[in-house]
Amino acid sequence: MQQPFRGRRRPIRHLYHWPLHGILLLRTLDLILHATEKLTAGQATRSALLPAYLALAGGVICISWSAIFVRWTDIPGPASAFYRMLIPALVLLPTYLFDGQGHKLDWQAIGLIWLGGFFFAGDLALYNSSILQTSAANATLFGNNTPIFVGLLTWLVFRRSPGRSFWIGLLMAIIGGLVILSADLKHQSLVGLGDLMAVGASACFAVYLMVTEKIRASTGTLGFLRLAMIASTVALFLMNLAMGISLRVPHGRTLWAVIGLGLVSQLGGYLFLTYALGHLPATLTSISLLTQGPLTAAMAAVLLNEPLTLAQIFGGILVLAGVALAHRQRHPEDEANV
């Protein structure tokens, strides 16, 4: 039987497919445009985050100068710590007139901030004293063990057991610390004492973080920073008074060093980091702060003529890796607080 229309229907069926091809073509073009927009948006986001990355780098650099400034002073550690807090406290004090949120703190919040300020004062007094007893690299390295002590105190006080990564990190940090301490004790016993002071400083800072954790979450940055600095200044004044340490205004190189401590390491460093924490992931910021140790060690080798030993390098790698590993088990909001 003849089928005269079969040859004519084939092109008509192909015509029915043209709308489908057009839809697929438009969908493909839409995907390409969407991908291009995402790429452009990603580039724009990276450009927008550039100030935050620069602030993070600036904060790490400013804080890394702390040990250098302390070594350039000719006064005891608690005295340089007092001026480190007094100078930025005086700078921030006038902001009370323009900060409406600072007037809304209740007495419980004020009491916790003052209590935290006393522990922060202990942190600075021990840290500055340790720098005068041991190398700048060791003091900075052992002073960065705060996440270890936060985990331990959380476990001991609040009965919240840390994860496996914390205990592995703790073991690595202890082994690394013992490597450095054993090398130091072969040269001079006081060097080991300085290392222990730095560990005590990190413990005080951990208590400060835990005492003020909830307050920092509900208080403005400027108001909290201002009141905490005033509390630490008063605590350091009483500490120096009790120890019979003179707080006579320094002169010469010591004066410039304490000004650097107050304006660069304390005020500049913490303002930079506060801005970075508001725009970057807390995990990135907290881990980036670990670079403070190697950076201070490199600066001390050049500016203080303190070359690194193999024990410091090997032990330092273990300590930094252990702290980073222990820090992984913390929640992002806790890292932001730190």
Sequence and secondary structure as in RCSB ss.txt:
>XXXX:A:sequence
MQQPFRGRRRPIRHLYHWPLHGILLLRTLDLILHATEKLTAGQATRSALLPAYLALAGGVICISWSAIFVRWTDI
PGPASAFYRMLIPALVLLPTYLFDGQGHKLDWQAIGLIWLGGFFFAGDLALYNSSILQTSAANATLFGNNTPIFV
GLLTWLVFRRSPGRSFWIGLLMAIIGGLVILSADLKHQSLVGLGDLMAVGASACFAVYLMVTEKIRASTGTLGFL
RLAMIASTVALFLMNLAMGISLRVPHGRTLWAVIGLGLVSQLGGYLFLTYALGHLPATLTSISLLTQGPLTAAMA
AVLLNEPLTLAQIFGGILVLAGVALAHRQRHPEDEANV
>XXXX:A:secstr
   TTHHHHHHHHHHHHHHHHHHHHHHHHHHHHHHHHHHHHHHHHHHHHHHHHHHHHHHHHHHHTHHHHHHT  S
 HHHHHHHHHHHHHHHHGGGGGT GGGGG  HHHHHHHHHHHHHHHHHHHHHHHHHHHS HHHHHHHHT HHHHH
HHHHHHHH     HHHHHHHHHHHHHHHHHHHHHHTT HHHHHHHHHHHHHHHHHHHHHHHTHHHHHHS HHHHH
HHHHHHHHHHHHHHHHHHT       THHHHHHHHIIIIIIIIHHHHHHHHHTTS HHHHHHHGGGHHHHHHHHH
HHHS     HHHHHHHHHHHHHHHHHHTTS HHHHHH 
